[in-house]
C-alpha cells in the first residue's frame, strides 16, 4: 500500500541523511517535496497541512541548529510527526473481560467476514480461546461463509438464536460465556451505503453484546471516502479502531494516513493479502520508519519468530556447529524464507535498503522454489551425500523437478560453497562468514541486478 509513498518520501529523507548544514530555504524545499508526495498519495489536505506545519515548527528548533548532523535530526522529526499522524503508539486490544466481544462493522464488500477469520487465527496463535459468530439476519450466505472460515482456522462458530441481530448477538454471547471462551468475534451485516437502518442495527448489536472493542473494517481502495465512512460509523457506535483491508493492492495509502488524524480512530490491523495469515497488527512508529526508508527490524524479527520453529532452529544450529549442514536443511531454510513473505517482503523491512519499486519488482522468489523442487526430487541419501549425484541421477532429478541439468549443477555448486562457509562458521569467524553467505545467496538468481 505504501510502496509509492515510501519510495518518494524515503528518497527525500535519504537526501537529508548526512547533510552537515540545512538552511530554512532547504527545509522549505524538502517539505514542499513531501507535501506533493503526500497529496499524490491521496492524504487529506488538512492532514498534510498539519504534518507540514508540525514538522517545520520542530525542525526550526534549537536542537537541529546545535546538532552535528542536522539532516539526521530532521529525519527523526519527520519520523515522529508521521507516527503521530498515523495514531501515535501501537494499541493492543482490550481483552481483559471474559468473554471480550470484538464487534466488526463496515460496508458490504469491505472484507468484514474474512477479517473475522483472520483476527480469530491471530488471537488463537496468541493463546486465546476464540469463537466466531455472525448476526447478519438478511444474508444467510454471510453466516455460511463465516462458518467455513471458522473451520479453516479451527475455532468454533456459535449460532445465535433470535429474529433480530441484537437477539442473535445476545444469544451468541451467552453461548460464549457458558463455553468458557476468552474472545467472541462478532461479524455484523453491511450495506452498499451507510443508511439509518444499518446504523440503528449496529448500535443495538453493540449495546446488546456489550462490545469491548468496536472495529470498523475499511477497504483501503476507497481512498478519501474512507474518512466519511469512518466519521459516520464513529458517530453511531464510538469506534475503538479500524482495520484496513486490501492493502496489498496498488493503492496510494492516503486513507491510513488520514483516518487516525481526521477521526481520532486509530488503525489497529491491516489485511496484507487474500491468504488467512495475511494479517498483521498496525504499529504507527514502525510504519513511519518504513515509509521513511528506515526499515522495520522489530517487525522482521517478529515475522521470523512467528514462522521459524524453535526446535528446528536449535537442531539446525547444532548441525551447523558440527559442520553437518545438508541439502534438506538448505531446502527447509528456503521454505521458511517463503513463509515469511519471500525476499521482497524481507528487503522492505531491512534498514538502509532503499531499493526503488522497479528493482523490488525484479526480486523473484521462483528460483528458490525451483531449488526446493530439485532437493525434494532427490533420495534421502542424495540429500545427505550430494557427491553421489552422478550424470544419470542428475537427469532423473532434473526431470522430476521440472528443471534442467545445468540449473541443478549451478544449485549444487552454490550449495557446496555455502556448506564450506557453514563449516568455517564453527570457528570465531561467524560474522564474516555470514556476510559472505548472504552475498552468495544474493547470486542465486532471485535478486535484482543493480
Buried (B, 14 or more C-beta within 10 A) or exposed (E): BBBBBBBBBBBBBBEBBEBEEBEEEBBEEBBEBBBEBBBEBBBBEEBBEBBBEBBBEBBEEEEBEEBEBBBBBBBBBBBBBBBBBBBEEBBEBEBEEEBBBBBBBBBBEBBBBBBBBBBBBBBBEEEBBBBBBBBBBEBEEBBEBBBEBBEEBEBBBBEBEBEBBBBBBBBBBBBBEEEEBBBBBBBBBBBEEBEEEBBEBBBBBBEBBBBBBBBBBBBBBBBBEBBEBBBBBBEBBEBBBBBBBBBBEEBBBBBBBBBBBBBEBBBBBBBBBEEBBBBBBBBBBBBBBBBBBBBBEEBBEBBBEEBBEEEEBEEBEEBBEEEBBBBBBBBBBBBBBBBBBBBBBBBBBBEEEBBEEEBBEEBBBEBBBBBBBBBBBBEEEBBEEBEEBEEEBBEBBBEEBEBBEEBBEBBBEBBEBBBBBBBBBEEEEEEEBEEBBEEBBEEBBBBBEE
